Amino acid sequence: MSFSIRMTAEERSLADSYAKLHSLTLAEAFKRALFERIEDEYDVTVADEAYQDYLDSGCKSTPAEDFWKELDEQI
């Protein structure tokens, strides 16, 4: 799939500079930036859900030792 993006001359210059700095093509730079943003937003969503679960549990946490035991039992 391909698509086009309209940019001002200033935006294009900035994007070109970024790509060059990281030894990427412009397409690779945009693709990397897009997927990094998606991953970041996913991580925030997962963290928010985990925090809400923690609050819903009455702010109870599991000792790390119990967590590792539980993982060992699942293997």
C-alpha positions as a Python dict, from the first residue, in 0.01 Angstrom:
ca = {
    (1, 'M'): (0, 0, 0),
    (2, 'S'): (122, 347, -70),
    (3, 'F'): (-9, 690, 14),
    (4, 'S'): (91, 1052, -18),
    (5, 'I'): (124, 1321, 243),
    (6, 'R'): (99, 1692, 179),
    (7, 'M'): (360, 1892, 369),
    (8, 'T'): (481, 2245, 373),
    (9, 'A'): (836, 2307, 259),
    (10, 'E'): (937, 2350, 624),
    (11, 'E'): (776, 2020, 725),
    (12, 'R'): (943, 1840, 432),
    (13, 'S'): (1280, 1984, 525),
    (14, 'L'): (1239, 1870, 885),
    (15, 'A'): (1129, 1522, 778),
    (16, 'D'): (1419, 1493, 532),
    (17, 'S'): (1665, 1603, 802),
    (18, 'Y'): (1526, 1348, 1046),
    (19, 'A'): (1547, 1067, 791),
    (20, 'K'): (1902, 1161, 694),
    (21, 'L'): (2011, 1185, 1058),
    (22, 'H'): (1892, 827, 1117),
    (23, 'S'): (2013, 694, 779),
    (24, 'L'): (1659, 615, 667),
    (25, 'T'): (1459, 683, 358),
    (26, 'L'): (1176, 926, 408),
    (27, 'A'): (927, 639, 373),
    (28, 'E'): (1111, 433, 636),
    (29, 'A'): (1120, 730, 874),
    (30, 'F'): (744, 783, 846),
    (31, 'K'): (672, 411, 882),
    (32, 'R'): (893, 385, 1190),
    (33, 'A'): (735, 694, 1347),
    (34, 'L'): (384, 564, 1282),
    (35, 'F'): (445, 225, 1439),
    (36, 'E'): (632, 371, 1736),
    (37, 'R'): (333, 595, 1802),
    (38, 'I'): (94, 299, 1777),
    (39, 'E'): (309, 96, 2018),
    (40, 'D'): (332, 387, 2264),
    (41, 'E'): (-44, 436, 2267),
    (42, 'Y'): (-98, 62, 2311),
    (43, 'D'): (145, 58, 2606),
    (44, 'V'): (-37, 350, 2770),
    (45, 'T'): (-372, 174, 2724),
    (46, 'V'): (-242, -149, 2880),
    (47, 'A'): (-87, 45, 3170),
    (48, 'D'): (-412, 238, 3230),
    (49, 'E'): (-609, -88, 3236),
    (50, 'A'): (-362, -249, 3477),
    (51, 'Y'): (-378, 54, 3704),
    (52, 'Q'): (-758, 47, 3698),
    (53, 'D'): (-751, -324, 3790),
    (54, 'Y'): (-521, -234, 4080),
    (55, 'L'): (-758, 40, 4198),
    (56, 'D'): (-1061, -191, 4157),
    (57, 'S'): (-889, -452, 4375),
    (58, 'G'): (-869, -204, 4661),
    (59, 'C'): (-508, -117, 4580),
    (60, 'K'): (-389, -466, 4661),
    (61, 'S'): (-76, -590, 4494),
    (62, 'T'): (81, -933, 4466),
    (63, 'P'): (427, -986, 4612),
    (64, 'A'): (680, -1050, 4336),
    (65, 'E'): (767, -1389, 4488),
    (66, 'D'): (404, -1504, 4452),
    (67, 'F'): (393, -1374, 4096),
    (68, 'W'): (702, -1575, 3997),
    (69, 'K'): (560, -1888, 4162),
    (70, 'E'): (237, -1846, 3969),
    (71, 'L'): (429, -1815, 3644),
    (72, 'D'): (635, -2126, 3722),
    (73, 'E'): (316, -2324, 3782),
    (74, 'Q'): (183, -2229, 3437),
    (75, 'I'): (488, -2363, 3256),
}
